[in-house]
Amino acid sequence: MAADPALIAHLRDLFAGLGPIEVRRMFSGAGLYAEGDAMFCLIAHDAVYLKTDDATRPLFEAAGAEPFAYEMNGRTRSLPSFMTLPESAMEDPDEALRWARLALPPAQAAAQEKRRVKARKAAKAGGAARPRA
């Protein structure tokens, strides 16, 4: 099932203070991106998750947020780098924006690392394809 378009529209309104937000479909949900390639929000099974890191995760946990979890091979796996947006923020644009602003630096760091890895792979592939003199 794809992410609910009404939920996506609501989140775009809540997070409008971050600037332009791009939506990309993924799996059965969607990712919300700010600043081009920084995925700060994941929508899965109509739940909203924000990107976290070791510094921000305790703030989410203190607010009662839960990590993203999924089933694979009969086992539940969790991914604590994405935590639920606290329920109270779903109807409060100011609160939602505060949480989104906390999610943005970890998302930017992940995007930067992804660009570095991609550049290394491209350089390695380009180096292997060059003829030797």
C-alpha positions in Angstrom: 0.0 0.0 0.0 1.4 3.4 -1.0 1.5 6.3 1.5 -1.8 8.1 1.9 -1.7 11.3 -0.2 -3.7 13.1 2.4 -1.1 12.3 5.0 1.7 13.4 2.7 -0.1 16.7 2.1 -0.6 17.2 5.9 3.1 16.5 6.5 4.1 19.0 3.8 2.0 21.6 5.6 3.5 20.7 9.0 7.1 20.8 7.8 6.7 23.8 5.4 9.1 25.8 7.5 12.0 23.6 6.3 11.5 24.9 2.8 10.8 22.9 -0.3 10.0 19.2 0.4 10.3 16.5 -2.1 8.4 13.3 -1.8 9.8 10.0 -3.2 8.0 6.7 -3.1 9.8 3.9 -1.4 8.7 0.4 -0.6 5.1 0.7 0.4 5.6 4.2 1.8 7.4 7.4 1.0 10.4 9.5 2.1 10.3 13.2 2.6 13.5 15.1 1.5 14.7 18.6 2.4 17.6 20.3 0.8 17.6 18.0 -2.1 18.9 14.6 -0.8 18.4 14.8 3.0 15.7 12.2 3.8 14.5 13.5 7.2 11.1 11.7 7.3 9.9 8.2 6.4 6.2 7.3 6.1 5.5 3.6 6.5 2.2 1.9 7.2 0.7 5.3 7.8 3.1 6.0 10.6 5.5 9.0 10.5 9.2 8.5 11.4 11.9 11.1 11.6 15.6 10.6 11.2 17.7 10.5 14.4 21.2 9.9 15.5 22.9 9.2 18.8 22.5 12.8 19.9 18.8 13.3 19.1 17.4 9.8 19.7 17.2 10.3 23.5 15.0 13.4 22.9 12.6 11.3 20.8 12.6 8.4 23.3 11.8 10.9 26.2 8.8 12.0 24.1 7.6 8.4 23.8 8.7 7.9 20.2 9.2 4.3 18.9 11.8 3.1 16.4 10.8 2.1 12.9 10.3 -1.7 12.9 9.5 -4.3 10.2 9.1 -8.0 9.8 11.7 -10.0 7.9 11.9 -13.8 7.8 9.5 -14.1 10.7 11.5 -11.8 12.9 10.8 -8.2 13.9 13.8 -5.9 13.2 14.0 -2.3 14.4 15.9 0.6 12.9 16.4 3.2 15.6 17.8 5.7 13.1 14.1 6.5 12.5 11.8 7.3 15.4 8.1 8.1 15.3 7.0 11.7 15.3 5.4 12.3 18.7 1.6 12.1 18.3 1.1 15.6 19.8 3.1 17.1 16.9 0.7 15.7 14.2 -1.7 18.6 14.9 0.7 21.2 16.0 2.8 22.8 13.2 5.2 24.5 15.6 5.9 21.3 17.5 6.2 19.3 14.3 8.7 21.8 12.8 10.8 21.6 16.0 11.0 17.8 15.6 11.7 18.1 11.9 14.5 20.5 12.6 16.0 18.0 15.0 15.8 15.4 12.2 17.5 17.5 9.6 21.1 17.4 10.8 21.2 13.5 11.0 19.5 13.4 7.6 22.1 15.8 6.1 25.0 13.8 7.6 23.5 10.6 6.1 23.1 12.2 2.7 26.7 13.5 2.8 28.0 10.0 3.6 25.9 8.5 0.8 27.4 11.1 -1.6 30.9 10.2 -0.4 30.4 6.5 -0.9 28.9 7.0 -4.3 31.8 9.2 -5.3 34.3 6.6 -4.1 32.5 3.9 -6.1 32.4 6.0 -9.2 36.1 6.9 -8.8 37.0 3.2 -8.3 34.9 2.1 -11.3 36.4 4.9 -13.4 39.9 3.9 -12.4 39.3 0.3 -13.3 38.0 1.2 -16.7 41.0 3.3 -17.8 43.5 1.6 -20.1 47.0 1.4 -18.9 49.7 3.2 -20.8 
